[in-house]
Amino acid sequence: MTLEEIRHEIDSLDDQLLTLLNRRMEWVHKVGELKRATKTVIYRPEREKAILDRVKKHNRGPLTSDAIEAIYLEIFAAARNIELPERIAYLGPEGSFTHQAAESRFGAMSEYMTLPTIKSVFEAVDTGRAKFGVIPIENNQEGIVYETVDLLNETSVNIAAELKIPVHFALATECENPSKIKRIYSKDIAFRQCRGFLNKYFEQTQPEEIQVESTSKAAKLAAEDPESAAICSVIAARLFSLPVLFDNIEDNGNNRTRFFILAKDFVNQPSENDKTTIIARLPDTDKPGILAGFLQDFKRLNINLTKIESRPYKGSEDFNFWFFIELEGYFKDENVQKVFKKHRNYIKWLGSYVKNA
């Protein structure tokens, strides 16, 4: 076949795809009407996960599973905006990894609120100014985000979903030669996670390292300073039209950050692969065996705990603690309910949601 004939076939397939996508959106519109009539929430992570699992199972290539997921996440985002446009708050600034996480689930079409602090994202969701909020909960290299944990304890906001994204840093600069770089802007955590690269590539020139509040701010400053560079995300470099000189410069290629999607009065339907997050405010935590006895109840019922973090009671004179706990299973599962009922006065349920591998 000639190139023109191949292109003609592709154009024909694109026309078919467009027709099918519009037909899908017509059905989505009907779903939206039903949901509005019954006051059902639009965002259903467990339903989207079921669709993704099904289409990946039926996929015969050459599209990879990651490619299938990326395509369908955009379709889901477009569908939600047809059902009911929703405002999404996220921890800024624009171009941050949290921004990247938000767009990966809600797409480029959604209305976004860029907020300066984790607390302001919680407040936006709690007051209804935003339908959903996206905030970091932990990084697999740096650990838990305690501000997020504390605010989950202090507010009435729920966890609607979790998502994990790889964290890749780029060195972005107007300089074509690294030896010409005199200053490097970035956030403290980015400098730490790219130390091996910096030692290797800048051992001789030793440019000044300038810490700023975000990698997005670093990209902005580097775009205005032709003798500088930024360690930032690719999305931040693109936002400020800053060329990427080196990509994936982090020392650990397995660097990932987990995010929570927050909502108010949100309850997922069960899937076959759920997690549940709770706060346990146990009495007399200064006495021996209080926590051990509580944890034994989960073991006896064969409930796997995947995370436990202790946090101090603020304002208390004593050294008493409450606990942030994650477990496998849905909160209405029979065995989970047995533990919940036994400790009903001490457990605060934060959410049950599809586990994001």
C-alpha positions in Angstrom: 0.0 0.0 0.0 1.1 3.6 -0.6 1.5 6.1 2.2 -1.6 7.9 1.0 -3.7 4.7 1.1 -2.5 3.9 4.6 -3.4 7.4 5.7 -6.9 7.0 4.1 -7.4 3.8 6.2 -6.4 5.7 9.4 -8.8 8.5 8.5 -11.6 6.0 8.1 -10.8 4.4 11.4 -10.7 7.9 13.1 -14.2 8.6 11.7 -15.5 5.3 13.2 -13.8 6.0 16.5 -15.5 9.5 16.6 -18.9 7.9 15.8 -18.5 5.3 18.6 -17.2 7.8 21.1 -20.2 10.1 20.5 -22.5 7.1 20.8 -20.9 6.3 24.1 -21.4 9.9 25.3 -25.1 9.7 24.4 -25.4 6.8 26.8 -23.3 8.6 29.4 -25.8 11.5 29.1 -28.6 9.1 29.9 -26.7 7.8 32.9 -26.2 11.4 34.1 -29.9 12.1 33.9 -30.6 9.0 36.0 -27.9 10.0 38.5 -29.3 13.5 38.8 -32.8 12.2 39.3 -31.7 9.8 42.1 -29.0 12.2 43.5 -26.3 9.7 42.9 -22.6 10.8 42.8 -21.0 11.0 39.3 -17.5 9.8 40.1 -17.5 6.1 40.6 -13.9 4.8 41.0 -14.9 1.2 41.4 -17.0 1.3 38.2 -14.1 2.8 36.2 -11.7 0.2 37.7 -14.1 -2.6 36.5 -14.2 -1.1 33.0 -10.4 -0.8 32.9 -9.9 -4.4 34.1 -12.3 -5.7 31.5 -10.9 -3.9 28.5 -7.3 -4.7 29.5 -8.3 -8.4 29.7 -9.7 -8.3 26.2 -6.8 -6.3 24.7 -4.7 -8.2 22.2 -2.3 -5.4 21.4 -0.3 -3.7 20.1 -1.6 -1.1 22.7 -0.1 -1.8 26.1 -2.1 -1.9 29.3 -0.7 1.5 30.3 -1.7 3.0 27.0 -5.2 1.5 27.3 -5.5 3.0 30.8 -4.3 6.5 29.7 -6.8 6.5 26.8 -9.8 5.4 28.9 -9.0 7.8 31.8 -9.4 10.7 29.3 -12.7 9.1 28.1 -13.9 8.8 31.7 -13.0 12.4 32.4 -14.8 13.6 29.2 -17.8 11.5 30.2 -18.0 13.0 33.8 -18.0 16.5 32.3 -21.0 15.5 30.2 -22.8 14.0 33.2 -22.1 16.9 35.5 -19.1 19.3 35.3 -17.3 19.3 38.7 -14.7 21.5 40.3 -11.5 19.8 41.5 -9.2 21.4 44.1 -5.5 20.3 44.3 -2.4 21.3 46.1 -0.6 23.7 43.9 1.2 25.2 42.3 0.2 24.6 38.7 2.6 22.1 37.1 3.2 20.2 40.4 3.1 16.5 40.7 -0.3 16.9 42.5 -1.5 18.8 39.4 -0.3 15.9 37.3 -2.1 13.4 39.6 -5.4 15.4 39.4 -5.3 15.6 35.6 -4.5 11.9 35.4 -7.9 11.1 37.0 -10.1 14.1 36.0 -8.7 15.0 32.6 -7.8 18.3 31.1 -11.4 19.4 30.7 -12.3 19.7 34.4 -12.5 23.0 36.2 -9.5 23.1 38.6 -8.8 25.2 41.8 -5.1 25.5 42.5 -4.6 26.0 46.2 -1.5 26.8 48.3 -1.8 24.4 51.2 -3.1 20.9 52.0 -5.4 22.5 54.6 -7.0 24.8 52.0 -7.8 21.8 49.8 -9.5 20.1 52.8 -11.5 23.3 53.5 -12.5 23.6 49.8 -14.0 20.1 49.8 -15.5 20.4 53.3 -17.3 23.6 52.5 -18.5 22.4 49.0 -16.4 24.9 47.1 -14.9 22.0 45.3 -16.5 18.6 44.7 -13.2 16.7 45.0 -9.7 17.5 46.3 -6.4 15.9 45.4 -3.6 15.8 48.0 -0.4 13.7 48.6 -0.5 11.1 51.4 2.9 9.5 51.1 6.1 9.0 49.0 7.7 5.6 48.9 11.2 7.3 49.5 10.3 10.1 51.9 7.4 8.5 53.9 4.0 9.7 55.1 2.6 13.3 54.8 1.7 13.9 58.4 -0.3 17.1 57.6 -2.7 15.0 55.4 -3.1 12.4 58.2 -3.8 15.0 60.8 -6.4 16.8 58.7 -8.1 13.5 58.0 -8.5 13.1 61.7 -9.6 16.7 62.3 -12.2 17.1 59.5 -15.2 15.3 58.2 -13.9 14.8 54.7 -13.8 11.3 53.2 -11.4 9.4 51.0 -13.0 8.7 47.6 -10.0 7.1 45.9 -6.3 6.6 45.9 -3.9 6.9 43.0 -0.1 6.4 42.7 2.1 8.1 40.1 5.8 7.7 39.3 7.8 10.7 40.3 10.3 11.6 37.5 12.5 14.7 37.7 14.0 16.6 34.7 16.8 19.1 34.4 15.3 21.9 32.4 17.3 24.9 31.2 17.9 27.3 28.3 21.6 26.2 28.4 22.6 23.7 25.9 25.8 22.9 27.7 25.6 21.8 31.4 29.0 23.5 32.1 27.3 26.9 31.5 24.8 26.5 34.3 25.6 28.7 37.2 22.5 28.2 39.4 20.0 25.3 39.9 16.6 26.0 41.4 14.5 23.3 43.0 12.7 22.1 46.1 14.7 20.6 48.9 13.2 17.1 48.4 14.1 17.2 44.7 17.7 18.1 45.4 17.9 15.1 47.8 16.4 12.7 45.4 18.6 13.8 42.5 21.9 14.0 44.5 23.6 11.2 42.5 23.0 13.0 39.2 24.1 16.3 40.5 27.3 14.9 41.9 28.1 13.2 38.6 27.3 16.0 36.2 28.3 19.0 38.2 31.3 17.8 40.1 33.6 20.2 38.4 31.4 23.3 38.0 29.6 23.2 41.3 26.6 25.5 40.4 24.8 27.2 43.3 21.8 25.2 44.5 18.9 27.5 45.4 16.0 26.0 47.3 12.5 27.3 46.4 9.0 26.3 47.6 8.1 24.2 44.6 9.5 22.6 41.5 7.0 24.7 39.5 8.5 27.9 41.0 11.9 26.5 40.1 10.9 26.1 36.4 9.5 29.6 36.3 12.7 31.1 37.7 14.9 29.1 35.4 12.8 30.3 32.4 13.7 33.9 33.4 17.4 33.2 34.1 19.3 32.0 31.1 22.3 30.9 33.2 20.3 28.6 35.4 18.4 25.3 35.4 15.5 23.8 37.3 15.0 20.3 38.7 11.3 20.0 38.1 8.6 17.8 36.5 8.2 17.6 32.7 4.8 19.2 33.1 6.2 22.2 34.9 9.0 22.6 32.2 6.3 22.5 29.5 4.2 25.0 31.4 7.0 27.6 31.3 8.3 26.6 27.8 11.6 25.5 29.4 13.6 23.0 27.3 14.4 19.7 29.0 18.1 18.9 28.9 18.0 15.6 30.8 14.9 13.6 31.9 14.5 10.9 34.6 17.4 12.3 36.7 16.2 10.9 40.0 18.5 8.5 41.8 15.8 5.9 42.4 13.7 5.0 39.4 11.1 3.4 41.6 10.1 6.7 43.2 6.3 6.9 43.5 3.9 9.2 45.3 0.5 8.1 46.5 -2.4 10.6 46.5 -5.9 10.7 48.0 -8.9 12.0 46.2 -11.1 13.7 48.9 -14.8 14.1 48.8 -17.6 15.0 51.2 -20.1 12.3 52.3 -18.8 10.0 49.7 -19.3 6.2 49.8 -18.0 3.8 47.1 -19.7 0.6 46.1 -17.6 -2.5 46.9 -15.3 -3.9 44.3 -13.3 -7.1 44.5 -10.1 -5.3 45.6 -10.8 -2.7 48.2 -8.9 -0.9 51.0 -10.3 0.8 54.0 -8.8 3.7 56.0 -9.7 4.4 59.6 -8.6 6.5 62.6 -8.4 4.6 65.9 -8.7 6.8 69.0 -8.1 4.1 71.6 -8.4 4.9 75.3 -5.6 4.6 77.7 -2.8 4.2 75.1 -0.2 4.7 77.9 -1.2 1.3 79.3 0.4 -1.9 78.2 -1.4 -4.1 75.7 -4.1 -1.6 74.6 -2.9 -1.4 71.0 -1.8 -5.0 70.8 -5.2 -6.2 71.9 -6.9 -4.0 69.3 -4.6 -5.3 66.5 -5.2 -8.9 67.6 -8.9 -8.5 66.7 -7.9 -7.9 63.1 -5.6 -10.9 63.1 -8.2 -13.3 64.5 -10.6 -12.3 61.7 -7.9 -12.7 59.0 -8.0 -9.0 58.1 -4.7 -7.8 56.7 -3.4 -4.4 58.0 -1.2 -2.6 55.4 -0.3 0.5 57.4 -0.4 1.9 60.9 1.0 5.3 61.9 0.8 6.8 65.4 0.0 10.5 65.9 0.0 12.5 69.2 -3.1 14.2 70.5 -2.6 17.9 70.0 -2.8 20.0 73.2 -2.5 17.0 75.5 -0.2 17.1 78.5 0.3 13.4 78.4 2.0 11.2 75.7 -1.2 9.8 74.3 -1.6 8.8 70.6 -4.2 8.0 68.0 -3.6 5.8 65.0 -4.0 6.1 61.3 -4.7 2.6 59.9 -5.2 1.0 56.5 -6.6 -2.4 56.0 -7.6 -4.7 53.1 -11.3 -5.1 52.5 -14.5 -3.1 52.3 -16.0 -1.5 55.4 -19.3 -3.5 55.1 -17.5 -6.9 54.8 -18.7 -9.2 57.6 -15.4 -9.5 59.4 -14.5 -5.8 59.1 -17.9 -5.0 60.6 -17.2 -7.3 63.6 -14.2 -5.2 64.5 -16.0 -1.9 63.8 -18.9 -2.9 66.1 -16.7 -4.0 68.9 -14.7 -0.7 68.8 -17.5 1.5 67.6 -16.7 4.3 70.1 -13.1 4.5 69.0 -13.1 4.1 65.2 -13.6 6.8 62.7 -14.1 5.5 59.2 -12.5 7.6 56.5 -13.3 5.7 53.3 -13.3 2.4 51.5 -12.0 2.5 47.9 -10.5 0.5 45.1 -6.9 -0.4 45.8 -4.5 1.2 43.3 -1.6 -1.2 42.6 
